[in-house]
Amino acid sequence: MKGILITQCLQNDFVQPLDRYDPLPNQLHVGYEESRRLLLGQLEDDPVRLMMDWAYQVSPEDLEIIHIRDWHNPEDPHQAAHLRQFGTHCVAHTPGADFVFKDRIIAGRPHHILSATGLNDFEDTPIEEILNAYKGQPLRVGITGVWTEAKVFFLAYEIATRYPEFKLAVCSALTASSSRSMHFFALDQIKNILGLEIISSPSSFAEFLTGKTPDFLPASHSRLDESRLHWNKASGA
């Protein structure tokens, strides 16, 4: 059973951790509470980085990884309307456009990084070409990222309508929006209108993707020493 993990816009300009009273860096940042839920939770490593550590230890034959990023050029006239509406964000090659999990990407492990300039990732990225290779197969696709009611929902809609044979899920613990209420409203829409499975536990989400139960085992460490999740190979990987 093969799965594809898709991360959507998990970039500094959207979810970089803030102090409680910090001003938002731009109008698309999810805010203190939601960024804290994703990146500064009770785990010694946050849920997003734990998931990335796990994913990069799974064989590419079992799990394909796709990272979608907003990637903007303020000088491009084709992007001008988008940037006027949503404000400057994720400018190419700036810290704001960096993935929040960039320290967990393993360069030698195959993965895709797709650069999007608008709301529909099927318009200006090669995601359709990647997914078409699995057309007609019972592939499992899991989506994480932000915003739940916007790019996560739009991506889920496009995949669900183009590839009805795929089994799709969204992990609620690894997605976020500008408010908790909008987050849960969007999850209801994704479940009840699009028919996707909503999985609350990152561990269950990982099991959905590969059919194998992961053991999230952080090493002994503090936040200061480049902690890593270890995969218990006895569980199968």
N, C-alpha and C positions, 0 to 999 in steps of 0.2 A: 504494500500500500504506500503510494507516494503522496506527499503533501507539498504545498507551497505556502510559505509564510510571507505575507505582504505587510510591510510597515508603511504607514502613510504620514508624511510630514512630521516625523518626530525630530524636529529641529529646534535649535535654540530660540529662534524668534517666535515659535509657537509654545514651547513648553519648558524653556530654561527655568530652573528653580529661582524663586524670588524670596526676599524677606517679606514679612507680612505687609508692611506699609510702603514697599517699593512701588513707584509708578510703573505702569505697564510699558514695556519697551516699544510696543506698537499696538495697533488696534486688533490684531489677530491673536495675541497671546492669550492663553486660556486662563491666566490669573493664578494667584497664589495657591488657593485651595486645590484646584485641579492639578496644577503642576506638582504640588507636594504629594498628592495621591499617587501620581505616576512615578515620581523620581525620588521622593524622600519618605517612603513608607516605613513600616515597622521592621521590615527585613533589613539585615545588615547591608545587603545590596538591594537596590530598588528593584521593583518588578520588571521594569523595562530591560535593565542590564542583565538581570538573571535570565530573562528569556533569550536575550542575544547570546549570552555565554552558552546556554543550552543549544541553541540553534546551530551555532558554529562548530559544535562538537558532533552534530549528527551528520552522517554521510550524505554527500550530494545526491547519491542514488535514492535516498529516502526522503530528503527534504531540499527543496529549492528555496532560495531566499531572494526576495525582491524588495529593495528599498526605494520608495518613491519620495522625491524631495521637491519642494517648491524651489525654483531656480530662476531668478529674475534678472533681467538686464534693463535698467531704467532708460537706456538709450534706444531700446527697440520699440518702434512705433506700434507694433502689433501687441505689445504688452501694456501700452499706455492706459487704456481704458480699465484694465484689471487693477493696475496700481493706483489709479485715481479713485476707484471704488473702495479698495481695501487698504490703501496706504502703502508706504514703502515697507517691504518685508522680504526676507530671504534673498537678498541681493547676492548674486553669484560670487563665490570666492571671498565672502565676508564671514566673520564668526557667527553671525545670526543664521546663516544658511547651513552651518555644520550640524551633523546629526548629534543628538545628545548622547548617543551610545558609540561615538566614533572610536573611543578607546577599546571597544570590545569587538570591532571588526577585525577579522583575521584575513589578511591580504591573500594568502595562498589558498583560501577556501573559496570555491566558486560562488559568486553571488552577482546580482544585477543591481545597479544604481541607475534609476530612471529620473530624468530631470523634466519636471512639468512646469508649464507656464500659465496654466489656466485651471478651471474647475473640473474638466473632463480629461482624465488621464489617457483615454483612448484616442484623443485628438492629436497629441504631440509627443507621445512616448511610444516605444516599441512593445508595450505590454501586450497588445493584441497578438503580435508575432510570437511572443513567448508562450502565451496561453494557447494559441492555435495548435501548437505542437502536441497538446494533450486533448484536443477536441474529440468528443465521443468517448472519453475515458471517465471512469468514476473517480476523478481527482478530488482530493480534499484541499480546500483553500481556506486559510485563516487570515483575517484582517485585523490589524491593530493600528492605532494612531489617532490623529485629530483632523478636523473637528468631527465629532460623531454625527452631527446633523447635516454636515456639508460634505467634505471630501470622502469621509468614510462611507456615508450613505450613498453618495453618487457612485463611488467605485463598486460598492456592493450591488447597486442596481444594474450597472453595466455588465458585471460578470454574471449575475443571476439571469439576466435576459438573453445574453449572448451564449451562455454555456449552461443550459438548464440541467445537463447531466452532472455537473460538478456539485459536490457537497460543500456548502459554504458555512462558515461560522465567524462570528466576531467575539473577541474577548473583552468583556465589559471592564475588567480590571486594567486593561492595556489600551483603552481608548478614553478620550476626554473631550470636553467641550468648554464653552465659555461659562457655563453654570452647570451644577449638578442636575437641576431640573431639566434643562435642555438635553443633557446627556441621556438621562433615562427616558425622556420622551422619544428621542431619536432611536434608542435601542428598541423601544416598543414598536416603532414604525418599521424598523429593519426586520424584526421578528414577524409582525402581524401582516405587513404588506408585502415584503420581499420574500418572506419564508425562510430566512436564515436562522441558524441556531445561535443563541446567545449563551456564551460560556463564561461563568463568573471567575473561575479559578484558572490562573496561568498553568498550573500543573495539568488540569483536565484539558486545557486548550492544547498543550503540547502533546498529550495523549491522543487527542482528536487528530492532530496533524500526522502522526507517525504510527498510531496504533500501539505504541509502547508507553508504559508508565515511567515518567522521568523521576529521578531523585534529585531535588534541588538541594545540593549540599555545599553551602558556602564554606570556604576554608577558614582557618583561624586567622583573623585579621581585624584591623580597624578600617574605617572609611579612608584612611590616609595611605593605605599601602596596596593599591591596585588589586583589590579582592577579585576573586574569580569563583564562579560556580563550577562544581565538579560533577560530571555525569557518572553515575554508578553503573559501570558497564555490565554488572551482573543483571541489571534490569533489562538489558538489551539496547543496543544502539548501533 
